[in-house]
Amino acid sequence: MFKINQAPTFTRDVSIQIPDGEGFTEAELKTTFRAMPISEADGFDLSTGTGTLDFLKAVVVSFDNLVDDDDNPVPSTPEQISQELDKAYIRLGLVSGYFKGLHKGTLGN
C-alpha cells in the first residue's frame, strides 16, 4: 500500500563547508526540509542568488542543532533561518543536501 502524503518533510544532516583561513571547516547542520513538488520547483532559477534564496525559503522548515559561539542552543526562528540563508556557503550546502536528501543513496557502481 502506498500512502499519499500531501505535505512530506524530511530531516537530514547537511554538510556545510565553512570558509576558515586558507581552508574550510566542515560542520553538520541538521535541517528539516519540505519535499517540494516538481511542478513548483520548476519555477525557481537555481542559477541565480535570488532564485536560490527563494527556493531555500520555500523548502527549509527548520534547523535543529544551531548553537552560538558559547555552544548555547539557538532557536530555529524564521528570522534565524533568514540570517543563515544570507550566507553563500550555507546556501550551497543546503541546495546539495536537499537534492541528495530526496533520494536514498545506492551502494557500489
CYANA upper distance limits for C-alpha pairs under 8 A (distance plus 0.5 A):
  7 ALA  CA     34 ARG  CA      7.70
  7 ALA  CA     35 ALA  CA      7.77
  8 PRO  CA     34 ARG  CA      6.60
  8 PRO  CA     35 ALA  CA      6.04
  9 THR  CA     32 THR  CA      7.22
  9 THR  CA     33 PHE  CA      5.95
  9 THR  CA     34 ARG  CA      4.88
  9 THR  CA     35 ALA  CA      6.04
 10 PHE  CA     32 THR  CA      6.04
 10 PHE  CA     33 PHE  CA      5.91
 10 PHE  CA     34 ARG  CA      7.12
 10 PHE  CA     35 ALA  CA      7.71
 10 PHE  CA    101 GLY  CA      8.19
 11 THR  CA     30 LYS  CA      7.34
 11 THR  CA     31 THR  CA      5.96
 11 THR  CA     32 THR  CA      4.62
 11 THR  CA     33 PHE  CA      6.65
 12 ARG  CA     30 LYS  CA      6.15
 12 ARG  CA     31 THR  CA      6.05
 12 ARG  CA     32 THR  CA      7.04
 12 ARG  CA     97 GLY  CA      7.86
 12 ARG  CA    101 GLY  CA      6.94
 13 ASP  CA     28 GLU  CA      6.13
 13 ASP  CA     29 LEU  CA      6.05
 13 ASP  CA     30 LYS  CA      4.79
 13 ASP  CA     31 THR  CA      6.80
 13 ASP  CA     97 GLY  CA      8.35
 14 VAL  CA     28 GLU  CA      5.84
 14 VAL  CA     29 LEU  CA      5.55
 14 VAL  CA     30 LYS  CA      6.48
 14 VAL  CA     31 THR  CA      7.22
 14 VAL  CA     93 GLY  CA      7.06
 14 VAL  CA     94 LEU  CA      7.02
 14 VAL  CA     97 GLY  CA      5.74
 15 SER  CA     26 GLU  CA      7.10
 15 SER  CA     27 ALA  CA      6.39
 15 SER  CA     28 GLU  CA      5.31
 15 SER  CA     29 LEU  CA      6.99
 15 SER  CA     93 GLY  CA      6.55
 15 SER  CA     97 GLY  CA      7.74
 16 ILE  CA     26 GLU  CA      6.17
 16 ILE  CA     27 ALA  CA      5.76
 16 ILE  CA     28 GLU  CA      6.55
 16 ILE  CA     29 LEU  CA      7.33
 16 ILE  CA     89 TYR  CA      7.45
 16 ILE  CA     90 ILE  CA      6.56
 16 ILE  CA     92 LEU  CA      8.41
 16 ILE  CA     93 GLY  CA      5.55
 16 ILE  CA     94 LEU  CA      8.19
 17 GLN  CA     24 PHE  CA      6.31
 17 GLN  CA     25 THR  CA      6.28
 17 GLN  CA     26 GLU  CA      5.19
 17 GLN  CA     27 ALA  CA      7.11
 17 GLN  CA     89 TYR  CA      7.07
 17 GLN  CA     90 ILE  CA      8.23
 17 GLN  CA     93 GLY  CA      7.69
 18 ILE  CA     24 PHE  CA      5.76
 18 ILE  CA     25 THR  CA      5.57
 18 ILE  CA     26 GLU  CA      6.56
 18 ILE  CA     27 ALA  CA      7.80
 18 ILE  CA     89 TYR  CA      6.92
 18 ILE  CA     90 ILE  CA      8.35
 19 PRO  CA     23 GLY  CA      6.65
 19 PRO  CA     24 PHE  CA      5.01
 19 PRO  CA     25 THR  CA      6.97
 19 PRO  CA     89 TYR  CA      8.25
 20 ASP  CA     24 PHE  CA      5.27
 20 ASP  CA     25 THR  CA      6.56
 29 LEU  CA     63 PHE  CA      7.31
 29 LEU  CA     64 ASP  CA      7.95
 29 LEU  CA     65 ASN  CA      7.00
 29 LEU  CA     66 LEU  CA      7.98
 30 LYS  CA     63 PHE  CA      6.24
 30 LYS  CA     64 ASP  CA      5.77
 30 LYS  CA     65 ASN  CA      6.39
 31 THR  CA     60 VAL  CA      7.62
 31 THR  CA     61 VAL  CA      7.98
 31 THR  CA     62 SER  CA      6.31
 31 THR  CA     63 PHE  CA      5.10
 31 THR  CA     64 ASP  CA      6.56
 32 THR  CA     60 VAL  CA      6.71
 32 THR  CA     61 VAL  CA      5.81
 32 THR  CA     62 SER  CA      5.72
 32 THR  CA     63 PHE  CA      6.93
 32 THR  CA     64 ASP  CA      8.03
 33 PHE  CA     59 VAL  CA      5.73
 33 PHE  CA     60 VAL  CA      5.16
 33 PHE  CA     61 VAL  CA      5.76
 33 PHE  CA     62 SER  CA      7.76
 33 PHE  CA     98 TYR  CA      7.56
 34 ARG  CA     58 ALA  CA      8.20
 34 ARG  CA     59 VAL  CA      5.25
 34 ARG  CA     60 VAL  CA      6.86
 34 ARG  CA     61 VAL  CA      6.87
 35 ALA  CA     59 VAL  CA      7.31
 35 ALA  CA    102 LEU  CA      8.00
 36 MET  CA     40 GLU  CA      7.07
 36 MET  CA     41 ALA  CA      6.80
 36 MET  CA     59 VAL  CA      7.19
 37 PRO  CA     41 ALA  CA      6.76
 38 ILE  CA     42 ASP  CA      6.51
 39 SER  CA     43 GLY  CA      7.89
 40 GLU  CA     44 PHE  CA      8.36
 41 ALA  CA     55 PHE  CA      8.00
 44 PHE  CA     51 GLY  CA      5.85
 44 PHE  CA     52 THR  CA      7.68
 44 PHE  CA     54 ASP  CA      7.85
 44 PHE  CA     55 PHE  CA      6.61
 45 ASP  CA     51 GLY  CA      5.18
 45 ASP  CA     52 THR  CA      7.15
 46 LEU  CA     51 GLY  CA      5.70
 46 LEU  CA     52 THR  CA      5.13
 46 LEU  CA     55 PHE  CA      8.05
 47 SER  CA     51 GLY  CA      7.54
 47 SER  CA     52 THR  CA      7.58
 48 THR  CA     52 THR  CA      6.58
 49 GLY  CA     53 LEU  CA      6.56
 50 THR  CA     54 ASP  CA      6.57
 51 GLY  CA     55 PHE  CA      6.59
 52 THR  CA     56 LEU  CA      6.67
 52 THR  CA     91 ARG  CA      8.03
 52 THR  CA     95 VAL  CA      8.46
 53 LEU  CA     57 LYS  CA      6.60
 53 LEU  CA     85 LEU  CA      7.42
 53 LEU  CA     91 ARG  CA      8.00
 54 ASP  CA     58 ALA  CA      6.82
 55 PHE  CA     59 VAL  CA      6.89
 56 LEU  CA     60 VAL  CA      6.12
 56 LEU  CA     85 LEU  CA      8.17
 56 LEU  CA     91 ARG  CA      8.13
 56 LEU  CA     94 LEU  CA      8.15
 56 LEU  CA     95 VAL  CA      7.82
 57 LYS  CA     82 SER  CA      8.25
 62 SER  CA     76 SER  CA      6.30
 62 SER  CA     77 THR  CA      8.18
 62 SER  CA     81 ILE  CA      7.74
 63 PHE  CA     76 SER  CA      6.08
 63 PHE  CA     81 ILE  CA      7.87
 64 ASP  CA     76 SER  CA      7.33
 65 ASN  CA     73 PRO  CA      7.76
 65 ASN  CA     74 VAL  CA      8.33
 66 LEU  CA     73 PRO  CA      6.40
 66 LEU  CA     74 VAL  CA      5.73
 66 LEU  CA     75 PRO  CA      7.56
 66 LEU  CA     76 SER  CA      7.83
 67 VAL  CA     71 ASP  CA      5.45
 67 VAL  CA     72 ASN  CA      5.62
 67 VAL  CA     73 PRO  CA      4.88
 67 VAL  CA     74 VAL  CA      5.55
 68 ASP  CA     72 ASN  CA      5.93
 68 ASP  CA     73 PRO  CA      7.10
 68 ASP  CA     74 VAL  CA      6.91
 75 PRO  CA     80 GLN  CA      8.17
 76 SER  CA     80 GLN  CA      6.47
 76 SER  CA     81 ILE  CA      6.98
 77 THR  CA     81 ILE  CA      6.68
 78 PRO  CA     82 SER  CA      6.69
 79 GLU  CA     83 GLN  CA      6.72
 80 GLN  CA     84 GLU  CA      6.77
 81 ILE  CA     85 LEU  CA      6.61
 82 SER  CA     86 ASP  CA      6.87
 83 GLN  CA     87 LYS  CA      8.09
 84 GLU  CA     90 ILE  CA      7.36
 85 LEU  CA     90 ILE  CA      6.90
 85 LEU  CA     91 ARG  CA      6.45
 86 ASP  CA     90 ILE  CA      8.48
 86 ASP  CA     91 ARG  CA      8.25
 87 LYS  CA     91 ARG  CA      6.95
 88 ALA  CA     92 LEU  CA      6.81
 89 TYR  CA     93 GLY  CA      6.93
 90 ILE  CA     94 LEU  CA      6.58
 91 ARG  CA     95 VAL  CA      6.63
 92 LEU  CA     96 SER  CA      6.86
 93 GLY  CA     97 GLY  CA      6.41
 94 LEU  CA     98 TYR  CA      6.39
 95 VAL  CA     99 PHE  CA      6.99
 96 SER  CA    100 LYS  CA      6.60
 97 GLY  CA    101 GLY  CA      6.20
 98 TYR  CA    102 LEU  CA      6.96
 99 PHE  CA    103 HIS  CA      7.87
100 LYS  CA    104 LYS  CA      8.35
100 LYS  CA    105 GLY  CA      8.44
